Amino acid sequence: MSSLTHIDSDGNSRMVEVGPKPVTNREALAEGFIELSSEAMSHLQSGTIAKGDVLMVAQLAGIQGAKRTADLIPLCHPIPLTGVDVLFERTSEGVWARATARAQWRTGVEMEALTAVSTALLTIYDMVKAVDKNMTIRSVRLLEKRGGRSGEWRRPPMD
């Protein structure tokens, strides 16, 4: 992209005008990882975290985060989401979170998917911090998006 759409010709921040854009189906998929100690993973697997069902609460937090993206990111448009899915995959080192956001709207839902992942991972951190303060959140990234003028995009495979 040759210019930043959120900056006007005088260098001021601006919210991009999307009114004239056609409404199209939009979808985005994002992921991120939280690295946990073996002790924390053991508690997560056995359901013995004092604050409750970590992944269920994190799933709800991720969905709520997607719905509140415009409240958190100043130049994002409020988007009428038609669906948000947040799923988790446990590994021996931690938990992958993946979120899909969908809407029929004039602008994309990449930020909503990324916010869902980030909120879910931060919720895991909050709920597990009594057991493991050394957790690391990493690799929050967009994997793919569909819809709109730019069409489909997929993150290239990593070598």
C-alpha positions as CSV (number, residue, x, y, z in Angstrom):
1,M,0.0,0.0,0.0
2,S,1.5,3.3,-1.1
3,S,-0.2,5.5,1.6
4,L,-1.6,5.2,5.0
5,T,-5.4,5.5,4.9
6,H,-5.7,6.6,8.5
7,I,-3.6,9.8,8.0
8,D,-4.8,12.8,5.9
9,S,-2.7,14.9,3.6
10,D,-1.8,17.2,6.6
11,G,-0.6,14.3,8.7
12,N,-3.7,14.2,11.0
13,S,-5.3,11.0,12.1
14,R,-8.7,10.3,10.5
15,M,-11.3,7.6,10.4
16,V,-11.5,6.2,6.9
17,E,-14.9,6.9,5.2
18,V,-16.5,3.6,4.3
19,G,-20.0,4.8,3.5
20,P,-19.7,4.5,-0.3
21,K,-18.2,1.0,-0.1
22,P,-20.4,-1.9,-0.9
23,V,-21.5,-4.3,1.8
24,T,-19.8,-7.6,1.2
25,N,-19.2,-10.8,3.2
26,R,-16.0,-10.4,5.3
27,E,-14.1,-13.0,7.3
28,A,-10.7,-13.0,9.1
29,L,-8.8,-15.7,10.9
30,A,-6.1,-14.8,13.5
31,E,-4.0,-16.8,16.0
32,G,-1.7,-16.4,18.9
33,F,0.1,-18.5,21.5
34,I,0.6,-18.4,25.2
35,E,3.6,-20.3,26.6
36,L,3.0,-21.9,30.0
37,S,5.1,-23.7,32.5
38,S,4.6,-27.5,32.8
39,E,3.0,-26.8,36.2
40,A,0.5,-24.3,34.8
41,M,-0.3,-26.7,31.9
42,S,-0.9,-29.5,34.4
43,H,-3.3,-27.3,36.3
44,L,-5.0,-26.2,33.1
45,Q,-5.4,-29.8,31.9
46,S,-6.8,-31.1,35.3
47,G,-9.1,-28.1,35.7
48,T,-7.5,-27.1,39.1
49,I,-7.0,-23.4,38.4
50,A,-8.7,-21.6,41.3
51,K,-10.5,-19.0,39.1
52,G,-12.4,-21.7,37.2
53,D,-12.6,-23.1,33.7
54,V,-9.8,-21.1,32.0
55,L,-10.5,-21.9,28.4
56,M,-14.3,-21.4,28.7
57,V,-13.8,-18.0,30.3
58,A,-11.1,-17.1,27.7
59,Q,-13.4,-18.2,24.9
60,L,-16.1,-15.9,26.1
61,A,-13.6,-13.1,26.7
62,G,-12.3,-13.5,23.1
63,I,-15.8,-13.2,21.7
64,Q,-16.5,-10.2,23.9
65,G,-13.2,-8.6,22.8
66,A,-14.1,-8.9,19.2
67,K,-17.4,-7.2,19.8
68,R,-15.7,-4.3,21.6
69,T,-12.8,-3.8,19.2
70,A,-14.0,-0.3,18.1
71,D,-14.0,0.7,21.8
72,L,-10.3,-0.3,22.2
73,I,-8.7,0.7,18.8
74,P,-9.4,4.4,18.2
75,L,-9.8,4.4,14.4
76,C,-11.7,1.1,14.0
77,H,-15.3,1.3,12.8
78,P,-17.9,-0.4,14.9
79,I,-18.8,-3.5,12.9
80,P,-22.0,-5.5,13.2
81,L,-20.4,-8.9,13.5
82,T,-22.5,-11.9,12.3
83,G,-20.3,-14.4,14.1
84,V,-17.1,-14.9,16.1
85,D,-15.5,-18.3,16.9
86,V,-12.7,-18.7,19.4
87,L,-11.0,-22.1,19.6
88,F,-8.0,-23.5,21.5
89,E,-5.4,-26.1,20.9
90,R,-3.3,-27.3,23.8
91,T,0.3,-28.3,23.3
92,S,2.9,-29.5,25.8
93,E,4.3,-25.9,25.9
94,G,1.1,-23.9,26.0
95,V,-2.1,-23.0,24.2
96,W,-2.8,-21.7,20.7
97,A,-5.9,-19.5,20.3
98,R,-7.5,-19.1,16.9
99,A,-10.3,-16.7,16.2
100,T,-12.5,-16.2,13.2
101,A,-14.6,-13.1,12.9
102,R,-17.4,-12.6,10.2
103,A,-19.5,-9.7,9.1
104,Q,-21.5,-8.5,6.2
105,W,-20.2,-4.9,6.1
106,R,-18.2,-2.2,4.3
107,T,-14.9,-2.8,6.0
108,G,-12.9,-5.8,7.1
109,V,-12.9,-7.8,10.4
110,E,-9.1,-8.4,10.7
111,M,-8.9,-6.2,13.9
112,E,-11.8,-8.0,15.4
113,A,-10.2,-11.4,14.9
114,L,-6.9,-10.1,16.3
115,T,-8.6,-8.6,19.3
116,A,-10.4,-11.8,20.0
117,V,-7.2,-13.7,20.1
118,S,-5.4,-11.1,22.2
119,T,-8.3,-10.9,24.7
120,A,-8.5,-14.7,25.0
121,L,-4.8,-15.0,25.6
122,L,-4.8,-12.2,28.1
123,T,-7.6,-13.9,30.0
124,I,-5.6,-17.1,30.2
125,Y,-2.7,-15.1,31.6
126,D,-5.0,-13.4,34.1
127,M,-6.5,-16.7,35.3
128,V,-3.2,-18.6,35.5
129,K,-0.9,-15.9,36.9
130,A,-1.2,-17.3,40.4
131,V,0.5,-20.5,39.2
132,D,2.9,-19.1,36.5
133,K,4.0,-15.4,36.3
134,N,6.5,-16.3,33.6
135,M,4.0,-16.9,30.8
136,T,4.8,-15.4,27.4
137,I,2.2,-14.3,24.8
138,R,3.6,-14.4,21.3
139,S,2.9,-14.9,17.6
140,V,-0.4,-12.9,17.5
141,R,-0.9,-12.6,13.8
142,L,-3.5,-12.5,11.0
143,L,-3.6,-15.8,9.1
144,E,-6.1,-15.0,6.4
145,K,-8.9,-12.6,5.4
146,R,-11.6,-12.7,2.7
147,G,-13.9,-10.1,1.3
148,G,-13.9,-6.5,0.1
149,R,-12.0,-4.9,-2.7
150,S,-8.7,-6.5,-1.9
151,G,-10.3,-10.0,-1.9
152,E,-8.6,-13.0,-0.3
153,W,-5.2,-12.9,1.5
154,R,-3.4,-15.8,3.2
155,R,-0.2,-15.6,5.3
156,P,2.5,-17.4,3.3
157,P,3.7,-20.6,4.9
158,M,6.7,-20.2,7.2
159,D,9.9,-22.0,6.3
